[in-house]
Each structure stands twice: as C-alpha cells, then as structure tokens.
Amino acid sequence: MASKMIRQSKEEKFIEHAQVVFEDFQEKYNKEDKEIIEYSKLLNEYKKLNKRFNKILQMTDNMGKNMIVNNENLKSSVDYTIKTAREKIITNLADHRKTKNILAKTMLDKKHKDETLKKELEQAYKKINELESTLEHTALKTFENESTLEINLPKYKQFSYEELFNQETKKSSHDSEVLYLAKLSIDNFNDIKIEIEKEGNIRTFLRGVTKYLDNLLNNSCIVYHTEEDVFYLIFCNLSLNEIEEKIDITNIHRNLNNTTITFSIGISQYSFHEDTFFSLNEKLDLANKEASS
C-alpha cells in the first residue's frame, strides 16, 4: 500500500507540472493556436494513461502481489502504461522547454527590433525637426528679403523723398529753372495686390514699376516710391508740355493677367516764393485726386 501511495504521488506530480505548463502556454498563445491544441491533447492523453495506470494498480492490490508477477499479460500492461506515460510527459516537457526557448528568443528578437525601430524613429523625428527648422529659417529669410526689398533705384536709396525735394528745389532756384512735381498712384491697387500675391510678392512688382517709369521717362525725372501705390516724380528742366507728353506715354494701359494697370497722375508747379514741402504736397494730393476721378 505504501508503494502504491508513492507511485500515485509521483504521477500526480507529473500531471500537476504538466497542468502548470499548459496554463503557461495559454498565457502566451491564443486558445486556437496549434501549440495549445497539441499540448491539450497530450495532457489529456497522459491523464487517461495515468487513470489506466491507477486502475491497474487498484487491480493489482485487489489480486495480490503473486497474481501480478505470475500474470505476464497484466505485468506487460502495467509496464507499458508506466513507460508510455513517462515517455509522453518527458517528451512533452522537452517540447515545452524547446518552445520556451524559441519564445524567449522571439521575444528577445522582438525587443531588439523594437529598440532598433525606436532609435530609427528618434533619428527620423530628429531629421524632421531639423528639416522643419531649416524650412522655417528659409521661409523667414525669404520673408525678410522680400519685406526689405529695396523698391527705389540704388542711386536714390540713401535719400528720403523730402531730401530729394529740398535738393532739387535748391538746384532749380539757383539755376532759375521751373520745377514741376507729380504724384502718381496705381488705380485699383488692392485688386492688383491680391492678384499678384497669389503667386508673388507685391514689393517685387513695385520695384518693377519703379524701373518701368524710370526707363519710360528716359531718366528725365526722379522716380521715388514712398508708400503702397504712391510714387513721386520730380521733373527737372522740362516744360509743362514736355511733361504732359511723357505722362501720356506713361499712362498707356498695361495688362497683368486679367487686370488692367493704369495710373492716376496729378501735376503741380513749385512756386519758389510761396510753396513749402508741405504746401506743395497738399496741391499734389488734390491734383492726384482730380486725376483719379
């Protein structure tokens, strides 16, 4: 009876260990996975063998020791049950160790891949940040260049409109010459600005207008841009008729896509004894307003 209890305890220990292994598998795989299904079959088969083995033990106890020794078939059946059960559980445990090793290696490989991917992502984000910074810097630089683009001609960029006015009035007064000034504004400027800024920069356009006026007027006057669509023309040593002819040429319509560009130009003569810089500009504002109406 003592021998039976020891033998049963050992088999139960195998089953208990196999059950732990099975539960371990269930944590690592889905119930439908091949490993779970096969292991479940093995465990059930071993339980059946163990049950058969216990049944034979019970029969042995009932028949007595001599009966099992003398009955070769029964002895063979008992040996087969014990041998088969142990081989199954040993093979099963070996497979489990192999599976655990493979699983451990897979998890290690996955961890390595995750770490590699994490490093690659960090490098990618770093590169993206660098590119964003470069783009922002380039955009800012472009904006600064465009926003500070010099509209006036290089020969006048060191002067203000008032400085050029004072310079020319002194020169004309000394030479007893007649001095005319004109205020030029671009008609429908807001519409033109919207059209241009769809693809370009308004300051580039205004710089082009400055060059166009200077070339068209054949350097016969000072062309100076002050604000938005406003230019001042200071005519030197020209009669009123000559100035009006040049203005007529200047005001030939030009097309920009679907927009026609025209100018409103008001002219006023500077009176050396009566006018000041401010009074003359008031007259120019009035003349420009009349020209645009």
C-alpha positions in Angstrom: 0.0 0.0 0.0 2.9 2.4 0.8 4.4 1.6 -2.7 1.1 2.5 -4.3 0.9 5.8 -2.5 4.4 6.8 -3.6 3.8 5.8 -7.2 0.5 7.7 -7.3 2.1 10.8 -5.7 4.8 10.8 -8.4 2.3 10.5 -11.3 0.1 13.2 -9.8 3.2 15.4 -9.5 3.8 14.9 -13.3 0.2 15.8 -14.0 0.4 18.9 -11.8 3.5 20.1 -13.5 2.0 19.4 -16.9 -1.0 21.4 -16.0 1.2 24.4 -15.0 3.0 24.1 -18.3 -0.4 24.1 -20.1 -1.5 27.2 -18.2 1.8 28.8 -19.1 1.1 28.1 -22.8 -2.4 29.6 -22.5 -0.9 32.9 -21.3 1.5 33.0 -24.3 -0.7 31.8 -27.1 -4.3 32.0 -28.2 -6.7 29.1 -27.5 -6.9 28.4 -31.2 -3.1 28.1 -31.7 -1.6 24.9 -32.8 0.7 24.7 -29.7 -2.3 24.9 -27.3 -4.3 22.3 -29.1 -1.5 19.8 -29.4 -0.4 20.3 -25.8 -4.0 19.9 -24.6 -4.3 16.6 -26.5 -1.0 15.4 -24.9 -2.1 16.3 -21.4 -5.5 14.7 -21.8 -3.8 11.5 -23.2 -1.5 11.4 -20.3 -4.3 11.8 -17.8 -6.1 8.9 -19.5 -2.9 6.8 -19.2 -2.5 7.8 -15.6 -6.1 6.8 -15.0 -5.5 3.5 -16.6 -2.3 3.0 -14.6 -4.1 3.7 -11.4 -6.8 1.3 -12.3 -4.3 -1.4 -12.9 -2.7 -0.6 -9.6 -6.0 -1.0 -7.9 -6.5 -4.3 -9.7 -3.0 -5.4 -8.5 -3.8 -4.5 -4.9 -7.1 -6.5 -5.2 -5.4 -9.6 -6.7 -2.3 -9.6 -4.7 1.4 -9.4 -5.4 1.8 -13.0 -6.7 -1.0 -12.6 -9.1 0.7 -9.7 -11.0 4.0 -11.5 -11.0 2.5 -14.7 -12.5 0.2 -12.9 -15.0 2.6 -11.9 -17.8 -0.1 -10.0 -19.7 -1.1 -7.9 -16.7 2.6 -7.2 -16.0 3.2 -6.2 -19.6 0.2 -3.9 -19.5 1.5 -2.2 -16.3 5.0 -1.8 -17.8 3.6 -0.4 -21.0 1.4 2.1 -19.1 4.3 3.3 -16.9 6.7 3.5 -19.8 4.3 5.2 -22.2 3.2 7.7 -19.6 6.7 8.7 -18.6 7.9 9.0 -22.2 4.9 11.2 -23.1 5.4 13.5 -20.2 9.2 13.7 -20.7 8.8 14.4 -24.4 6.1 16.9 -23.5 8.4 18.7 -21.1 11.2 18.7 -23.6 8.9 20.2 -26.2 7.8 22.8 -23.7 11.4 23.8 -22.9 12.1 24.0 -26.6 9.0 26.1 -27.1 10.0 28.4 -24.2 13.5 28.8 -25.6 12.1 29.7 -29.1 9.6 32.0 -27.5 12.3 33.6 -25.4 14.5 34.1 -28.5 11.5 35.5 -30.4 10.7 38.0 -27.6 14.4 38.9 -27.5 14.4 39.5 -31.2 11.2 41.5 -30.9 12.8 43.6 -28.2 15.9 44.2 -30.3 13.7 45.1 -33.3 11.6 47.4 -31.1 14.8 49.1 -29.8 16.1 49.4 -33.3 12.8 50.8 -34.5 12.7 53.2 -31.6 16.2 54.5 -32.5 15.2 54.8 -36.2 12.1 56.8 -35.2 14.1 59.0 -32.9 16.5 59.7 -35.8 13.6 60.3 -38.1 12.0 62.8 -35.7 15.3 64.5 -35.2 15.7 64.7 -39.0 12.1 66.1 -39.3 12.8 68.7 -36.7 16.0 69.7 -38.5 14.1 70.0 -41.8 11.3 72.0 -40.2 13.9 74.3 -38.6 15.6 74.7 -41.9 12.3 75.4 -43.7 11.3 77.9 -41.1 14.7 79.6 -41.3 14.5 79.7 -45.1 10.9 81.0 -45.1 11.8 83.7 -42.6 14.9 84.6 -44.6 12.8 84.8 -47.8 10.2 86.9 -46.0 12.8 89.2 -44.6 14.4 89.6 -48.1 11.1 90.3 -49.7 9.8 92.6 -47.0 13.0 94.7 -47.1 13.4 94.5 -50.9 14.5 98.0 -52.0 11.9 99.4 -54.3 13.6 102.6 -55.2 16.6 102.8 -57.5 20.0 102.3 -56.0 21.0 105.9 -56.7 18.2 107.2 -54.5 18.0 104.6 -51.7 20.1 106.7 -49.4 17.7 109.6 -49.6 14.2 110.4 -48.4 11.6 112.0 -50.6 11.9 115.2 -48.7 15.7 115.3 -49.0 15.4 114.8 -52.8 12.8 117.6 -52.9 15.0 120.0 -51.0 18.0 119.1 -53.1 16.1 119.7 -56.4 14.4 123.0 -55.3 17.7 124.5 -54.2 19.2 123.5 -57.6 16.3 124.9 -59.6 16.3 128.1 -57.5 20.0 128.6 -58.1 19.6 128.0 -61.9 16.3 129.9 -62.1 14.6 126.8 -63.6 11.0 125.8 -63.4 10.3 122.8 -61.2 7.3 120.5 -61.6 6.4 117.6 -59.5 3.8 114.9 -60.0 2.1 112.4 -57.6 1.4 109.0 -59.3 -0.8 106.3 -57.8 -1.8 102.9 -59.2 -5.5 102.5 -59.9 -7.3 99.5 -58.4 -4.2 98.8 -56.4 -5.9 96.5 -53.8 -7.2 94.2 -56.6 -3.8 94.2 -58.3 -2.1 93.4 -54.9 -4.4 90.4 -54.3 -3.8 89.1 -57.9 0.0 89.4 -57.5 0.3 87.9 -54.1 -1.4 84.7 -55.2 2.0 83.7 -56.7 4.4 86.5 -55.9 5.4 89.5 -53.8 4.0 93.0 -54.1 7.3 94.6 -53.4 8.8 92.9 -56.4 6.0 94.3 -58.5 6.5 97.8 -57.2 10.2 97.6 -57.8 9.4 96.7 -61.4 7.1 99.7 -61.7 9.9 102.0 -60.5 12.2 100.6 -63.2 9.5 100.8 -65.8 8.8 104.5 -65.0 12.5 105.4 -64.9 13.2 103.8 -68.3 10.0 105.1 -69.9 10.6 108.6 -68.8 14.2 108.3 -70.1 15.8 109.5 -66.9 14.2 112.9 -67.3 13.0 112.9 -63.7 13.5 111.4 -60.3 11.1 108.5 -59.7 10.6 107.8 -56.0 8.3 105.4 -54.2 7.0 106.4 -50.8 4.2 104.1 -49.7 1.9 101.4 -51.1 0.9 102.6 -54.6 2.3 106.1 -54.3 5.2 107.4 -56.4 6.5 111.0 -56.7 8.1 112.3 -59.9 10.4 115.3 -59.7 10.8 116.8 -63.2 14.0 118.8 -63.8 14.4 121.4 -66.6 11.3 120.3 -68.6 8.4 122.4 -69.8 4.8 121.6 -68.9 4.1 120.4 -72.4 7.1 118.0 -72.4 6.0 116.6 -69.0 2.4 116.1 -70.2 3.7 114.2 -73.3 5.7 111.9 -71.1 2.8 111.4 -68.7 0.6 110.4 -71.7 3.1 107.8 -72.7 3.4 106.6 -69.1 -0.3 106.1 -68.8 -0.7 103.6 -71.6 -2.7 100.7 -70.2 -0.8 97.6 -69.3 -2.4 94.2 -68.6 -1.5 91.9 -65.7 -3.3 88.6 -66.2 -7.0 89.7 -66.1 -6.2 93.1 -64.5 -5.5 96.3 -66.4 -2.9 98.6 -64.9 -3.4 102.3 -65.1 -2.1 105.3 -63.3 -3.6 108.5 -61.8 -1.1 111.3 -62.2 -1.6 114.8 -60.8 1.0 117.6 -61.6 1.8 120.8 -59.8 4.4 123.5 -60.3 6.6 124.5 -57.4 6.5 128.2 -56.5 9.8 129.2 -55.0 8.4 132.2 -53.1 5.1 130.7 -51.9 5.4 126.9 -51.6 6.9 124.8 -48.9 7.4 121.0 -49.0 4.1 120.5 -47.1 2.0 123.0 -49.2 3.3 121.6 -52.4 2.3 118.1 -51.4 -1.2 119.3 -50.5 -1.5 120.6 -54.0 -0.2 117.3 -55.4 -2.8 115.3 -53.3 -5.6 117.4 -54.8 -4.2 117.1 -58.3 -3.9 113.3 -57.9 -7.4 113.1 -56.6 -8.8 115.0 -59.5 -6.9 112.8 -62.0 -8.3 109.6 -60.5 -11.9 110.8 -60.6 
